[in-house]
Amino acid sequence: MTTPADALITRVHRELDSGLLPSCQIAWARHGEIEHFETYGDATNDTDYVIFSATKAIVASLVWVLIGEGLIDVDRRVIDYIPEFGTNRKDIITVEQVMLHTSGFPHAPMGPRHWSTREGRVAQMANWRLNWEPDSAYEYHPTSAHWVLAEIIDRVTGGDFRDLVEERITRPAGITRRVLGAPADEARTVAFMTSVGEPATPDELEAALGVRELPVTEVTHDALLMFNNAAVREVGSPGAAGTMTAAELALFYQALLHDPAGVWKPEILKDATGRVRNRKPDRWTRVPANRGLGVIIAGDDGKANLRGFGHTGSRHTFGHNGAGGQVAWADPESGLSFVYLTNGLDQHILREGRRSISLSSHAAVI
């Protein structure tokens, strides 16, 4: 008799067996413990993967800690923490808007010439200009918003966001290695990312999304492949550069479900992961954002799959996927957390999205 777990594993093998993906890694957990962890293809369970935007939930969870300590108030303006940020009409932007991707600077650049030093990052933030009026729309900020959050964290604590993620978040969750800003010379194996497949055609995009082309953002395959460089990963881009195993990321989500170490104030954790603060439609797909304070919430409007979840989880499921097909979420109703990671960056965004939906649909009923 085929079990739901068997069906999930069969689905995992599809792109591996066809030769599309070089490797992938999956894990699921309940009651604070890993129930299944396996790697398939050209990698092992000791292999780390770049989790890209799944990093965002980890950094956001550090902000939640600081909210609980009274160090950050999301209703305050960014310039209350970073005065240099208030140029070019950015002085009205609030911390909440930054966390909800409604702050109006999704295309703001932060490249290698600026990101290696704090001074360079702050100077670049001061140069940023608005792409649209803050809080007038929702458009995903691939990396810019989290550079702002990282600087706020550093200013209110006097520390370094990479160290604080380790000290305050990942180690209490049972993750013993540094997951953001690991030294370039540290002995660890990170799956080498490769670009695979062919892009979706305009006809395919129109049939699926109603548009014949998607906007060009900083999330290009060339940009993602830069993270094969250990020196780039060492910078610790707070919205993109986390490196970890699927089991470690599943444990992080178990910590959000149960918080055995008492990292977060219960009322703040519940609010951050359970209250939808942003229902604005995406500027391109028109799908409502359904964002909490740093995570995406599945919701009950029948569009959870279009937010990166499956068809079978509860409306309370929350998480944050990453570029390249990385999947990471937790369902408070079932107590399950699920993670899928791969180093095959599929250029066919529709196939990648359908894989994520299918995997999540299978996983949610395990």
C-alpha positions as CSV (number, residue, x, y, z in Angstrom):
1,M,0.0,0.0,0.0
2,T,1.4,3.4,-1.0
3,T,1.6,5.9,1.9
4,P,1.5,9.7,1.6
5,A,5.2,9.6,2.4
6,D,5.8,7.2,-0.5
7,A,3.9,9.4,-2.8
8,L,6.0,12.4,-1.8
9,I,9.3,10.6,-2.3
10,T,8.1,9.4,-5.8
11,R,7.3,13.0,-6.6
12,V,10.7,14.1,-5.4
13,H,12.4,11.7,-7.8
14,R,10.6,13.0,-10.9
15,E,13.1,15.7,-11.8
16,L,16.1,13.8,-10.6
17,D,15.2,10.7,-12.7
18,S,14.6,12.9,-15.8
19,G,18.0,14.4,-15.4
20,L,16.8,17.9,-14.8
21,L,18.1,18.4,-11.3
22,P,21.5,17.4,-10.0
23,S,20.4,16.9,-6.4
24,C,17.8,17.7,-3.8
25,Q,17.3,17.4,-0.1
26,I,14.1,17.0,1.9
27,A,13.1,16.9,5.6
28,W,10.0,17.0,7.6
29,A,9.5,17.3,11.4
30,R,6.9,17.2,14.1
31,H,7.0,17.7,17.9
32,G,10.4,19.4,17.7
33,E,12.0,16.3,16.1
34,I,13.1,15.4,12.6
35,E,11.0,12.5,11.3
36,H,12.6,12.2,7.9
37,F,15.8,13.6,6.3
38,E,17.2,12.4,3.0
39,T,19.3,13.6,0.2
40,Y,19.0,12.5,-3.4
41,G,21.3,12.8,-6.4
42,D,24.8,14.2,-6.3
43,A,25.0,15.2,-2.6
44,T,24.8,13.8,0.9
45,N,23.0,14.6,4.2
46,D,26.1,16.6,5.1
47,T,25.7,18.9,2.1
48,D,24.4,22.5,2.7
49,Y,22.2,24.3,0.2
50,V,21.9,28.0,-0.3
51,I,18.3,28.7,0.8
52,F,18.0,32.1,-0.9
53,S,14.8,34.0,0.3
54,A,14.0,31.3,2.9
55,T,16.6,33.2,4.8
56,K,14.1,36.1,5.2
57,A,12.0,34.3,7.8
58,I,15.1,33.6,9.9
59,V,16.1,37.3,9.9
60,A,12.5,38.4,10.5
61,S,12.4,36.1,13.5
62,L,15.3,38.0,15.0
63,V,13.4,41.2,14.6
64,W,10.5,39.6,16.5
65,V,12.9,39.0,19.4
66,L,13.9,42.6,19.4
67,I,10.3,43.8,19.2
68,G,9.6,41.7,22.4
69,E,12.6,43.4,24.1
70,G,11.2,46.9,23.2
71,L,14.2,47.7,20.9
72,I,12.2,47.8,17.7
73,D,8.7,49.2,17.1
74,V,7.4,48.4,13.6
75,D,5.2,51.5,13.6
76,R,8.2,53.8,13.8
77,R,9.9,55.1,10.7
78,V,13.1,53.6,9.4
79,I,14.8,57.0,9.9
80,D,14.2,56.7,13.6
81,Y,16.8,54.0,13.6
82,I,18.8,54.9,10.4
83,P,18.8,58.7,10.0
84,E,20.9,58.4,6.8
85,F,18.1,56.5,5.1
86,G,15.8,59.5,4.9
87,T,16.9,60.9,1.6
88,N,15.0,61.0,-1.7
89,R,11.6,61.0,0.0
90,K,12.2,57.8,2.0
91,D,11.7,59.5,5.3
92,I,8.1,58.4,5.6
93,I,8.7,54.6,5.3
94,T,8.0,52.6,8.4
95,V,9.6,49.4,9.6
96,E,6.3,47.5,9.1
97,Q,6.2,48.6,5.5
98,V,9.7,47.3,5.0
99,M,8.8,43.9,6.5
100,L,5.6,43.7,4.3
101,H,7.3,44.7,1.0
102,T,5.1,47.8,0.6
103,S,8.0,50.3,1.2
104,G,8.4,51.2,-2.4
105,F,12.0,50.4,-3.2
106,P,12.0,46.8,-4.6
107,H,14.6,47.6,-7.3
108,A,17.1,49.3,-5.0
109,P,20.5,47.9,-5.7
110,M,23.0,46.5,-3.2
111,G,25.8,44.8,-5.1
112,P,29.4,43.6,-4.3
113,R,30.8,47.1,-4.5
114,H,28.8,48.2,-1.5
115,W,27.7,45.1,0.5
116,S,31.0,44.1,2.0
117,T,31.2,46.9,4.6
118,R,28.6,48.5,6.8
119,E,29.7,51.9,5.7
120,G,29.2,51.0,2.1
121,R,25.8,49.5,2.7
122,V,24.5,52.6,4.6
123,A,25.9,54.9,1.9
124,Q,24.1,52.9,-0.8
125,M,20.8,52.9,1.2
126,A,21.1,56.7,1.3
127,N,21.4,56.8,-2.5
128,W,18.3,54.6,-3.0
129,R,15.3,56.2,-4.7
130,L,11.7,55.1,-4.6
131,N,10.2,53.0,-7.4
132,W,6.7,54.0,-6.2
133,E,5.0,55.7,-3.3
134,P,5.4,53.8,0.0
135,D,2.4,51.8,1.1
136,S,0.6,52.4,-2.3
137,A,1.4,48.9,-3.6
138,Y,2.9,45.6,-2.9
139,E,5.9,44.3,-4.9
140,Y,8.4,41.8,-3.5
141,H,11.7,43.4,-2.4
142,P,14.2,40.6,-3.2
143,T,17.1,41.9,-1.0
144,S,16.8,45.6,-0.4
145,A,14.3,45.4,2.5
146,H,16.3,43.0,4.5
147,W,19.5,45.0,4.2
148,V,17.5,47.7,5.9
149,L,16.3,45.3,8.6
150,A,19.9,44.1,9.2
151,E,21.1,47.7,9.7
152,I,18.3,48.3,12.2
153,I,19.2,45.2,14.1
154,D,22.9,46.3,14.2
155,R,22.0,49.8,15.4
156,V,19.6,48.8,18.2
157,T,21.8,46.0,19.6
158,G,25.3,47.3,18.9
159,G,26.0,43.9,17.4
160,D,26.3,42.2,14.1
161,F,23.1,40.7,12.6
162,R,25.0,37.6,11.5
163,D,26.3,36.9,15.0
164,L,22.9,37.6,16.5
165,V,21.1,35.2,14.1
166,E,23.4,32.5,15.4
167,E,23.2,33.5,19.1
168,R,19.5,34.4,19.4
169,I,17.8,32.2,16.8
170,T,19.5,29.2,15.2
171,R,21.5,27.8,18.2
172,P,18.5,27.9,20.5
173,A,16.6,26.1,17.7
174,G,19.2,23.3,17.9
175,I,21.2,24.3,14.8
176,T,24.9,24.0,15.9
177,R,26.5,25.6,12.8
178,R,26.5,29.2,11.5
179,V,23.9,29.6,8.8
180,L,24.4,33.2,7.7
181,G,27.7,34.7,6.9
182,A,29.8,31.5,7.4
183,P,33.5,32.2,6.9
184,A,34.7,31.5,3.4
185,D,37.5,29.3,4.7
186,E,35.2,27.2,6.9
187,A,35.3,23.5,6.0
188,R,31.8,22.8,4.7
189,T,30.2,21.4,1.6
190,V,27.7,23.7,-0.2
191,A,25.9,22.2,-3.1
192,F,27.1,23.9,-6.3
193,M,24.3,25.5,-8.1
194,T,23.7,25.1,-11.8
195,S,21.1,26.6,-14.2
196,V,18.9,24.0,-15.8
197,G,16.0,23.9,-18.2
198,E,14.7,26.4,-20.7
199,P,12.6,29.5,-19.9
200,A,8.9,29.4,-20.2
201,T,7.6,30.8,-23.5
202,P,5.3,33.9,-23.6
203,D,2.4,31.6,-24.5
204,E,3.0,29.5,-21.4
205,L,3.3,32.5,-19.2
206,E,0.1,34.0,-20.6
207,A,-1.9,30.7,-20.2
208,A,-0.7,30.4,-16.6
209,L,-0.4,33.9,-15.3
210,G,-2.2,36.1,-17.8
211,V,1.0,38.0,-18.8
212,R,3.4,37.4,-21.7
213,E,6.5,38.4,-19.8
214,L,7.6,38.8,-16.2
215,P,9.4,41.9,-14.9
216,V,13.2,41.7,-14.9
217,T,14.4,41.9,-11.3
218,E,17.6,41.4,-9.5
219,V,16.7,37.7,-9.1
220,T,18.4,36.6,-12.3
221,H,20.1,33.2,-12.7
222,D,23.5,35.0,-13.0
223,A,22.8,36.7,-9.7
224,L,21.8,33.5,-8.0
225,L,24.9,31.7,-9.3
226,M,27.1,34.3,-7.6
227,F,26.3,32.5,-4.3
228,N,28.5,29.6,-5.5
229,N,31.3,31.9,-4.3
230,A,32.1,31.4,-0.7
231,A,33.2,35.0,-0.3
232,V,29.8,36.2,-1.5
233,R,28.1,33.9,1.0
234,E,30.3,35.1,3.8
235,V,28.9,38.7,3.4
236,G,25.6,37.2,4.7
237,S,23.0,38.9,2.5
238,P,20.1,38.9,5.0
239,G,17.5,38.2,2.5
240,A,19.2,35.6,0.4
241,A,22.5,34.0,1.7
242,G,21.5,31.5,4.3
243,T,23.2,28.1,3.9
244,M,21.9,25.0,5.7
245,T,20.5,21.6,5.4
246,A,16.8,20.8,4.9
247,A,16.8,19.2,8.4
248,E,18.2,22.4,10.0
249,L,15.6,24.6,8.3
250,A,12.8,22.2,9.3
251,L,14.0,22.4,12.9
252,F,13.9,26.2,12.7
253,Y,10.2,26.0,11.8
254,Q,9.6,23.6,14.6
255,A,11.1,26.2,17.0
256,L,8.6,28.7,15.6
257,L,5.8,26.2,16.3
258,H,6.8,25.3,19.8
259,D,9.5,27.7,21.0
260,P,11.0,25.3,23.6
261,A,13.9,27.7,24.4
262,G,11.5,30.6,25.0
263,V,13.2,32.8,22.3
264,W,10.1,34.8,21.5
265,K,7.3,36.4,23.5
266,P,4.3,34.2,22.8
267,E,2.0,37.0,21.8
268,I,4.5,38.4,19.4
269,L,5.3,35.1,17.8
270,K,1.6,34.4,17.4
271,D,1.0,37.8,15.8
272,A,4.0,37.6,13.5
273,T,3.2,34.2,12.1
274,G,-0.6,34.3,12.2
275,R,-1.9,37.8,11.5
276,V,-2.1,38.9,7.9
277,R,-1.0,42.5,7.6
278,N,-0.7,42.9,3.9
279,R,-3.4,41.8,1.5
280,K,-2.4,44.1,-1.3
281,P,-2.3,42.3,-4.7
282,D,1.0,41.7,-6.4
283,R,1.7,44.3,-9.0
284,W,2.2,41.7,-11.7
285,T,0.2,38.6,-10.9
286,R,-2.5,40.3,-8.9
287,V,-2.4,37.6,-6.3
288,P,-3.0,39.1,-2.8
289,A,0.2,39.0,-0.7
290,N,-1.2,37.5,2.5
291,R,1.9,38.5,4.4
292,G,2.5,38.4,8.1
293,L,5.4,40.2,9.7
294,G,8.1,38.6,7.7
295,V,6.4,35.4,6.5
296,I,3.7,34.4,4.0
297,I,0.5,32.9,5.4
298,A,-1.5,30.4,3.3
299,G,-4.9,31.9,3.9
300,D,-8.4,30.6,3.0
301,D,-9.1,32.4,-0.3
302,G,-8.2,29.4,-2.5
303,K,-4.9,31.0,-3.6
304,A,-2.5,29.4,-1.2
305,N,-0.9,27.5,-4.0
306,L,-0.1,30.7,-5.8
307,R,1.8,31.9,-2.7
308,G,4.1,28.8,-2.8
309,F,2.1,26.5,-0.6
310,G,0.1,23.4,-1.7
311,H,-3.6,22.6,-1.9
312,T,-3.8,20.4,1.2
313,G,-2.3,22.3,4.1
314,S,-4.3,24.4,6.6
315,R,-5.1,28.1,6.1
316,H,-2.7,28.8,9.0
317,T,0.3,27.4,7.3
318,F,3.1,30.0,7.2
319,G,6.6,30.1,5.7
320,H,8.9,31.6,3.1
321,N,10.1,29.8,0.0
322,G,13.3,30.8,-1.8
323,A,14.5,31.3,-5.4
324,G,15.4,28.2,-7.3
325,G,12.6,26.1,-5.9
326,Q,13.4,26.1,-2.2
327,V,10.4,25.2,-0.1
328,A,10.0,25.9,3.7
329,W,6.9,26.1,5.8
330,A,5.1,25.0,9.0
331,D,1.5,24.1,9.6
332,P,0.3,24.9,13.1
333,E,-2.7,22.7,12.8
334,S,-0.8,19.5,11.9
335,G,2.4,20.5,13.7
336,L,4.4,19.6,10.6
337,S,7.3,21.5,9.1
338,F,8.5,20.7,5.6
339,V,11.6,21.7,3.6
340,Y,12.8,20.9,0.1
341,L,16.1,22.2,-1.2
342,T,17.8,21.8,-4.6
343,N,20.8,23.2,-6.4
344,G,19.2,22.9,-9.8
345,L,18.0,26.4,-10.7
346,D,15.2,25.8,-13.2
347,Q,14.9,28.5,-15.8
348,H,11.3,27.4,-16.4
349,I,9.6,29.4,-13.6
350,L,6.2,27.7,-14.1
351,R,7.6,24.1,-13.9
352,E,9.5,25.2,-10.8
353,G,6.4,26.6,-9.2
354,R,4.3,23.6,-10.1
355,R,6.9,21.3,-8.5
356,S,6.8,23.4,-5.2
357,I,3.0,23.2,-5.2
358,S,3.0,19.5,-5.8
359,L,5.6,18.7,-3.2
360,S,3.8,20.8,-0.6
361,S,0.5,19.2,-1.4
362,H,2.0,15.8,-0.9
363,A,3.9,16.8,2.3
364,A,0.9,18.4,4.0
365,V,-0.9,15.1,4.3
366,I,2.0,13.0,5.6
